[in-house]
Amino acid sequence: MLDRADIVRAGRYLTQSLRLMVGVPDYGSYLAHHQATHPERPAMSYEEFFRERQAARYASRTGKCC
């Protein structure tokens, strides 16, 4: 039987999956990655992160197949 922790964990994974499917970037994952790999540099604010991800997503796709 599932306990409360399992249900909460499943809810987090579902939320993350749905956000990625519709193109909403995961700021929490970015922060964890940034802290693990670039602790000497300041992390972007949520607003900066969101703008950067949107720019990357909608950048010109000239010459790309996908």
C-alpha positions in Angstrom: 0.0 0.0 0.0 1.2 3.5 -0.8 2.0 5.8 2.1 1.8 9.6 2.1 5.5 10.0 1.1 4.9 7.8 -2.0 1.9 9.8 -3.0 3.6 13.1 -2.5 6.6 11.9 -4.6 4.4 10.7 -7.4 2.6 14.0 -7.4 5.9 15.9 -7.8 6.9 13.7 -10.7 3.6 14.1 -12.3 3.7 17.9 -11.9 7.2 18.0 -13.3 6.3 15.9 -16.3 3.2 17.9 -17.1 5.2 21.2 -16.9 7.8 19.8 -19.2 5.2 18.6 -21.7 3.7 22.1 -22.0 7.1 23.8 -22.0 7.3 25.2 -18.5 10.9 24.9 -17.4 11.7 23.3 -14.0 13.5 26.0 -11.9 14.1 23.6 -9.0 16.0 21.2 -11.2 18.0 24.1 -12.5 18.9 25.3 -9.0 20.0 21.8 -7.9 22.1 21.4 -11.1 23.6 24.9 -10.7 24.5 24.4 -7.1 26.1 21.0 -7.8 28.1 22.1 -10.9 28.7 25.9 -10.6 28.6 26.8 -6.8 31.0 29.7 -7.4 28.6 31.5 -9.7 25.3 33.1 -8.7 22.1 31.4 -10.0 19.7 33.2 -12.2 16.5 34.5 -10.6 13.3 32.7 -11.6 12.4 35.5 -14.0 15.9 35.5 -15.6 15.7 31.7 -15.9 12.2 31.7 -17.4 13.2 34.4 -20.0 16.3 32.5 -20.9 14.5 29.2 -21.3 11.7 30.9 -23.4 14.4 32.5 -25.7 16.1 29.2 -26.1 12.8 27.4 -26.9 11.6 29.9 -29.5 15.0 30.8 -31.0 15.2 30.8 -34.8 15.3 27.2 -36.1 16.7 28.1 -39.5 18.6 25.2 -40.9 17.5 22.7 -38.2 15.4 19.7 -39.0 13.3 19.8 -35.8 
